[in-house]
Amino acid sequence: MEIFDITNRKEFMAKLLKSDLFESFEVREVISHTAFKLIIDGKRNKEYFNDIQNDSDIVYSEYLSWSEIRKHVYELMQGHTLPTYFKIVLSTKAEKTAQLSPDAATFYLNITFKDNQITCSTGTAYKSFTLDKSADQIWDERIKQFLFKYQFI
């Protein structure tokens, strides 16, 4: 697990909420503290999607993608007053996870805003217990390169 302090906060938030840069991630959870505390569970309500699509042959992933929920989160975050706290937990899709490591169930990117600071932390969920942490190291390095490439750190 690595923790990265985001130095270019304005650009990071613009890319997160207004662009497709994070579209390849799934949403596990969004927590926002404004005038009220809001918790969004990223787990897909498949019954809802089957009802509106009227096509039971469509296979949906277990979690909503960031592209499906990003605009809603943006609407919650915009305004004259910043949230006092927010946390967005993103994870890799199954294909990306398998590409990076056969031992991992998923990789996490936790984005936290607290005390006027934004941090990103990484995490790995393994399929079974292992002492080999090479998947962690691969993911940590990928996120570091990603954040550096876009000049967020």
N, C-alpha and C positions, 0 to 999 in steps of 0.2 A: 504494500500500500504506500502510495506517495500522496503528498498534499502539495498543491501548487497555489501560490498566491497570484491572483489575476491582477496585473498592474494596469492594463488597459481596459478598465471596467466598462466604459461607455461603448467601445467597439465590441467587446465581448457580448454585452447584453443586446446590442443591435443585431449581431450575427445569430445569437441564440433565438431571439424572439421575432426577427423580421426577415431572416434569410433561410435558405435550405441547407445550410452548413451542417446542422445536427440531424438532418432528416433520416439518416441511416440508423438512428437509435430507436429503441422502444422505451416507453415510459413505464416505470414501475410505480412512481409516486411523485406527487407535487404537493408541497405544503406551503401555504402562504399566510402570513399574519399581516392583515391590514386592519380595518375596523373590526374584523372578525377573523377567526382562524378557519381556514379552508383546507381540507385534505382531499386530494383527488387520488383515487386508486386507479392505477393504469391498467388494471385487468379488464379485458374486453368483456362486455355484456353481450355474448353471442346471440342470445335470444332477440335482443333489440335489433341487431344487424340482420338476422334472418327475417324478422318481421318487415323491415323496411326494404329489403332487397327482393323478397319473395322468390329467392333462389337458394334452395338448400344445398346446391352443389358447390357453392362458393366456400372455400376453406379460409377461415380467418385465423390469424395468429392469436396466441393467448393474451398478448399485451397490445395496447394501442401503440401505433408508431408516433414519433414526435411530430411528424407532418400532419397527423390527424388531430392533434390536440394543441399544437403550437399557437394557433390564432386565438383559441379560447384562453390560454394562459397569458398571452399578450394583453388581451382585453382586461384581465384581472390585474395585471401589473401596471398598466398605463394610468396616468392621472397626475395630479399635482403633487401628491405625497407618495414617497417611496414606501414599500412594505417595510415593516420593522424587521422582518425575517422572511426568508424563503429558502426552500430546499427542493431541488429537482433531482430525482434519482432516475438516471437513464441506464439502459443496458444494451448490450450488443444483441443483434438478431442471431438466430440459431446458425445460419450459414457463416456469418462472420466469426462467431465463437468457434465453430468447428475448424475454420481456416486457421485460427491462431493457436488452438490447442485442443487435442482430443480429450484431455483430462478435465477441461473446464466445462461447467454447466452454462455459465455466462460471465461476462465481464461488466463491471459497473463503473459509471462516471457519476459522482455525486457533486452537484453544484450547490453551494451554500452561500447565501448572503446574510451576514450578521455583523453588527457593529460597523456598518458602512464598508465592509470588506467582502470580496468575493473570493472563495476558494473552490478549487476542484480537487477532489480526492478520488483515488482509484480503488477498486476492489475486485476480487475474484471469488466466484462461487465454484467450488470443485464438485465433481460428480461423486467422488468418494475421498476419504481422508488420504492425504499424501504429505510426505515431508519434502517432496520436490516442489520448489516454489518458482520454477523457471517460467511458468505461465504468468505469474505475477510480474516478473521482471520484463517479459515481452510486452505485456499490457501497459505497465508503467512507462516504458520507453516509447511506445506508440503514442500515448497521450501527451507525454512531454514533447515529442516531435510535432504533434498536431498543434498544441498550444503555442509552441515556439514559431512554427510556420506562419501562423496567423497573427503573430506578435501580441499575444495575450499575456505572455510572461516575459 
